[in-house]
């Protein structure tokens, strides 16, 4: 008699949302031994109902989904880790006049470090999530990160910092699906999360405006300073550089014969530099903390497409090294919203090669 083959164990990061619920349902159907884990993330004291990733309601729904699927479910406390990595880097980024993306930090340190290692410690071979992306094992042993088939929902941008070890232990069950199909599957399984609305970014802000949040945790962020033209002309006073983004036109509280846009946040002078629309835009940026998913840099220069924000469209560019080891990206066209602190993520066709933080 042949010994019965044990099913492969997978931990699914459940959130109470439709995507992670369907990921769990599909894996269960495919014969995996599925365990559901929800992370309890940090929220401001007294705002327990506000963190959209883990409200009591979301926990109840995630638990109900697990019961419906007949899989074990537990909640793991990651509040301190989340605060020390995601929230602190968010505050630090704004303190340095950058505009950080907390989802990148969360995926890197909370989901694919803490939760992945939790999964492996339970004897699981994989961590699975409801992200719209694909992890494709190629013949040479490298696991490629590819865009999700539903390009309108593709989340590979916020996963560019994953390494080979992490990707080789990851499953993305929704990578080949459209969002409309996912909802249909949820209804077919009669999952309690079937009609849940999509979660938004910055879960820990709850109902707070990010500027209010920052002023509570880093009051110096509200230090007023001059609003200057690129030639140094004084136009007014700003209320703290964190309140502004590159390319912003509204809310500048200055009078000028021409519409003025934010060109730069000059931290050395605590100055907001503004100018006409024809002064706005750059063709070149540099990235630091560069990460290549394959584990080694491609032979540069290369032609590739680059996304400079999660929702930005990919733009054609040349990627090249400069003398000091920094990676430089030169775009074919002028871009108006290159924002320090965001990631520039590099693609060739559907393959995400990696990326880095814009400086």
C-alpha positions, 0 to 999 in steps of 0.5 A: 500500500502507498502511504497517503500523501499529506496535503500541503499546509498553507497559511492564508492571511485573512482580513475579513475582506472578499479577496483573502476570503476567496483566496482561502476558499480556492486553496481549500478546494485545491486540496491544501491544508489551509490555516487562516490567520488574521493580524491584529495591527496597531491603531490609536488608543480609543480608535479600535473601530477605526483601523480598517484592516482589523476592526472587531467587525472584520475579525468577526467576518474573518472568523465566520469565513473560516467557519464556513470553509471549515478551516482553523482560524486565529488572531495574532498580535502584531500591534507593536511590530506594526507601530515600530515599522510601519507607523514610525517609518510613516512619521519619519518619512514625513519628518524628512519631507518625503511622502512614504507608502506604508503598504510597502513597509507593511508587506516587507516587514509585517506580512512577508517577514513576521507572518511568513515566518509564523506560517513556516513555524507552523509547518506551512510550505506557503503564505497565501494572500488575496493580492492581485499579483502572480508568483511564477517559478521559471525554469532557472529556479528564479521566482518571478513577480508578475502583474495580476491579470486584472491590471486595474487591480494589480498590486505588484507595485507594493510587493516589489521589495519581496526577495526570492526566499519570500516569493518561493514560499508565497501563493497568490490564488487571485493572480489570474482572476478579475475582481468581478470573478472574485466576487462571483466566487465569494457569492457561490461559496456564500462567504460572509465577506462577499459584499465587503467594499474594497479596503483603502490604503493607510488603514491605521489612520482610520477616520483621521486625516493624515495631517491631523495624525502627524500633528499628534505624533510629530508636532514639529511637522506643522512648523510654518515657513515661507512660500517662495517662487523658484527665483526666491520671491516671497509669496506667503507662509505655508503651515508645515511642509507635510501638508503639501504634495508635488504638483498640488495647486489647490489650497496654497493660499497665495495670490498670483496672476498665474496658477501656481503649483508645488515644485519642491519641498525644501527642507533645508530652508523649510520652504515651499517652492512653487511655480507655473505649470511649465516649471513643473515636471522632471524627466529624471529621478534617482532611486536608493535602497534598490531591490532586484527581485531576481537577487541580482541587478540586470545588466544596465542600462535597460529599457523598461516601464516604470510606475512612480505611484501605486495608481500611476500608469507605467512610463517608458524609461531608461534605467542606468547606473551612475558613478556613485552606485545610485540607480538613475531613471530617465523617462521618455516624457516629462512627469509632473508628479515625481514624489520623494518617498514613493517607490519607482517600480520597474517592469519589463512586460508583465514581469516586475524586476524590482525598484527603489525609493525615490530621492 
